[in-house]
Amino acid sequence: MVEALSQVLNNPKYAKNMKVMSAIFRDRPMSPIETAVYWTEFVLRHEDLSSLKPLNNLNFFQRRFLDVLLVLILLVMVITLVLINTCMWLRRKLSRKDPSEKAHVNGQQLNAIGRYTIAQHRKKE
């Protein structure tokens, strides 16, 4: 903590930044008292200020950004499902073998009409 405080107090970079921030803060069209008086008089002149409160015109979901959150969640879900389905499709395409080779591995035979039958091993008597 002492080292950090010493760094802020002794580093000229921090002093330069603070002078810039101070100049921006002081460059105001009115003093703080004049600003407070202006806004107080503004409120007294205009009784109906509902147009300055846009949250009053929004419903529960919009006020809490639930509509935006719902759209983002749905978007993430759709992208995830598309990626999963694409990966599964690619996996099936890349691992697909010739049907007759696949049948032979599983102990099946391809008959004349293109259907698989289980190969039966006959015992020699």
Contacts in CASP RR format, 6 or more apart in sequence:
PFRMAT RR
TARGET T0000
AUTHOR 0000-0000-0000
METHOD contacts of the structure
MODEL  1
MVEALSQVLNNPKYAKNMKVMSAIFRDRPMSPIETAVYWTEFVLRHEDLS
SLKPLNNLNFFQRRFLDVLLVLILLVMVITLVLINTCMWLRRKLSRKDPS
EKAHVNGQQLNAIGRYTIAQHRKKE
7 14 0 8 1.000
8 14 0 8 1.000
28 35 0 8 1.000
30 38 0 8 1.000
43 49 0 8 1.000
50 56 0 8 1.000
55 63 0 8 1.000
60 66 0 8 1.000
61 67 0 8 1.000
61 70 0 8 1.000
99 110 0 8 1.000
100 110 0 8 1.000
103 109 0 8 1.000
103 110 0 8 1.000
103 116 0 8 1.000
107 118 0 8 1.000
107 119 0 8 1.000
108 116 0 8 1.000
108 117 0 8 1.000
108 118 0 8 1.000
108 119 0 8 1.000
109 116 0 8 1.000
109 117 0 8 1.000
109 118 0 8 1.000
109 119 0 8 1.000
110 116 0 8 1.000
110 117 0 8 1.000
111 117 0 8 1.000
END
